[in-house]
Amino acid sequence: MHLTGYFLQRLIRGLVTFWFAVTVTFFLVRLLPGDPVLAVAGPGMTEEIRQTQLELYGLDRPLAVQYFAYLRELVQGNLGVSFLRSQPVSQVLMERLPWTLLLTGSALLLTVILGVPLGVLAATRARGWVDQVVQITGVVGQSLFVPSLGILLLYTLGLMLGWFPIGGAVKSGLTGVSYYLSVVHHLILPSFTLVLAQLASYVLTLRATLIEALGEEYCDLARAKGTRENKVIWKHALRNALLPTTTLIGLQIGFLVGGAVLTETIYAYPGVGRAIYEAVGQLDFPVLQGAFVLLAATVVIANLLTDIAYGLLDPRVRA
């Protein structure tokens, strides 16, 4: 398949996935128990005030009418207005997005930095004690539940030992270098939680693909020519072994997005995930919908870019 056709196929699939996520989110938030108007107007509202609020937010219209009106506004780039804050949802989310990008970006970077040498170490010492330790640790790591791990780290390293802050993203009142050091200090526990929860799958996948690559004929040919084993590993085998992990990185971005919602809630980290948690309690439909639209778009775009990168690296997948 030509690269343009391959790209269009993936783009159409991404758009359909995005539409499905938007649709499911729209109807799911309306299944939440409670009355969003009551959250806005308070317990003392009269029926007249309630009807006025319903008309104001368009909640008095049939669900199908609300849905198509929402899609029309979404296509125009309008995410609506927060019920409680009376601010555009885009403004609410843009205040939170940098923190989520910082958290997920640092977690993904650390996963790759730690995962590559660990995967190479396990593959080059296959069936040795190092490999056994990596595999056992990997199996345990894959079974970790982000909230449980986050609470454990928060309690031991934050509350008991006092090494790290137990909430927030930065200490107030700081400027200059002190501000950035505080940001890093607050970032360590949340990002470490995400890294531990996803590092195992990355290492085990890289180990398996690298062991297979080291047994291929091109590696045997390189050895026969007198190429040093380190060069065979890092220059020849690893380059091909990283192809499957490219796809895995795209999938892990989806995991990071979902994990960030839980992690930000546990650590009171002021990202998009925390905004979702707060909006659920307040029945703030526009913020909930906008946050999920933003996260869905992030996952779809990340997977689209991953597919394109994989197609460029290995033309065979375009077939």
C-alpha positions, 0 to 999 in steps of 0.5 A, spaced: 500 500 500 502 506 498 504 511 504 498 516 502 493 510 502 496 507 508 495 514 512 488 516 510 486 509 512 489 510 519 486 517 519 479 515 518 480 509 523 482 515 528 476 519 526 471 514 527 475 512 534 474 519 536 467 520 534 465 513 538 469 516 544 465 522 544 459 519 543 460 514 549 462 520 553 456 524 552 451 519 554 455 516 560 456 523 563 448 523 563 447 517 566 451 519 573 446 519 579 444 526 581 441 533 578 446 538 575 442 543 576 442 542 584 449 542 584 449 549 581 443 552 584 444 549 591 438 545 595 434 551 596 432 552 589 425 553 587 422 549 581 421 555 577 429 556 578 430 549 576 426 550 569 430 556 568 437 553 569 435 547 565 433 552 559 439 556 560 444 550 559 439 546 554 438 540 559 430 541 557 431 539 550 430 531 548 437 527 549 438 526 541 437 534 540 442 535 545 447 530 542 447 533 535 447 540 538 453 538 542 457 535 536 455 541 532 459 546 537 464 541 537 466 541 530 466 548 531 471 548 536 466 550 542 467 545 548 461 549 552 461 553 558 462 550 565 456 549 569 459 551 576 465 556 574 461 560 568 468 559 564 469 556 557 471 549 558 477 550 553 480 555 558 479 551 564 482 545 561 488 549 558 490 551 565 490 544 567 493 541 561 500 543 562 501 539 568 498 533 565 503 533 559 509 534 564 506 528 568 505 523 562 511 526 558 516 525 564 513 518 565 514 516 558 521 519 557 523 515 564 520 509 561 524 509 555 530 511 559 530 505 564 526 500 559 531 500 554 538 498 558 534 493 562 531 490 556 538 489 553 541 487 559 535 481 560 536 479 553 543 479 553 543 474 559 537 470 557 536 465 562 541 467 567 540 470 574 539 477 571 534 475 566 530 471 571 530 477 576 527 482 570 522 477 568 519 476 575 519 483 577 516 484 570 510 479 571 509 483 578 510 490 575 504 488 570 499 486 576 500 493 579 494 497 580 495 504 579 491 507 585 494 501 590 501 503 588 500 510 588 497 510 595 502 505 598 508 510 595 504 516 598 503 513 605 511 510 605 515 515 602 510 522 603 507 521 609 511 516 613 518 518 611 517 525 609 521 525 603 516 528 598 510 532 598 503 529 599 499 533 594 499 539 589 504 540 583 508 546 586 509 550 593 506 556 593 510 563 593 516 560 590 520 564 584 526 562 579 530 556 580 526 554 587 520 554 583 522 549 578 526 545 583 519 545 587 515 542 581 520 537 580 520 535 587 512 534 587 513 531 580 517 525 582 512 521 586 506 521 581 511 520 575 514 514 579 507 511 580 506 511 572 513 509 570 513 503 575 506 501 573 508 501 565 515 499 565 514 492 566 511 491 559 516 495 555 522 491 558 519 484 557 517 486 550 524 489 548 527 483 551 523 478 547 524 482 540 531 483 542 533 475 543 529 474 537 533 479 533 540 477 536 538 470 533 537 472 526 542 471 520 544 478 519 547 478 526 550 472 525 553 475 519 556 481 523 559 476 528 562 472 522 565 479 519 569 480 526 564 485 529 564 486 536 558 483 540 556 490 543 556 493 536 552 487 534 547 488 539 546 496 539 547 497 532 544 492 528 539 488 533 536 493 537 534 497 531 530 492 529 528 490 536 525 497 537 520 496 532 515 493 536 516 497 542 514 503 537 507 500 537 507 499 544 509 506 546 503 508 542 499 504 546 502 506 553 500 513 551 493 511 552 495 507 559 498 513 561 492 518 560 488 513 563 493 512 569 494 520 569 486 520 571 487 516 577 494 518 579 492 526 579 486 524 583 491 520 589 496 526 589 491 532 588 495 533 582 492 539 578 492 536 571 486 534 567 485 528 571 484 531 577 479 536 573 475 530 571 475 527 578 472 534 581 467 535 575 464 528 577 463 530 584 460 536 581 456 534 575 459 539 571 457 535 564 461 540 560 468 540 563 467 532 563 465 532 556 471 537 554 476 533 558 474 526 555 474 529 548 481 532 550 484 525 552 481 521 547 484 526 542 491 525 545 490 518 545 488 517 537 493 522 535 498 519 539 496 512 536 496 515 529 503 518 529 505 511 532 502 507 526 505 512 521 512 512 524 511 504 524 509 504 517 515 509 515 520 504 519 517 498 516 514 498 509 512 491 510 506 493 515 503 497 509 501 491 506 
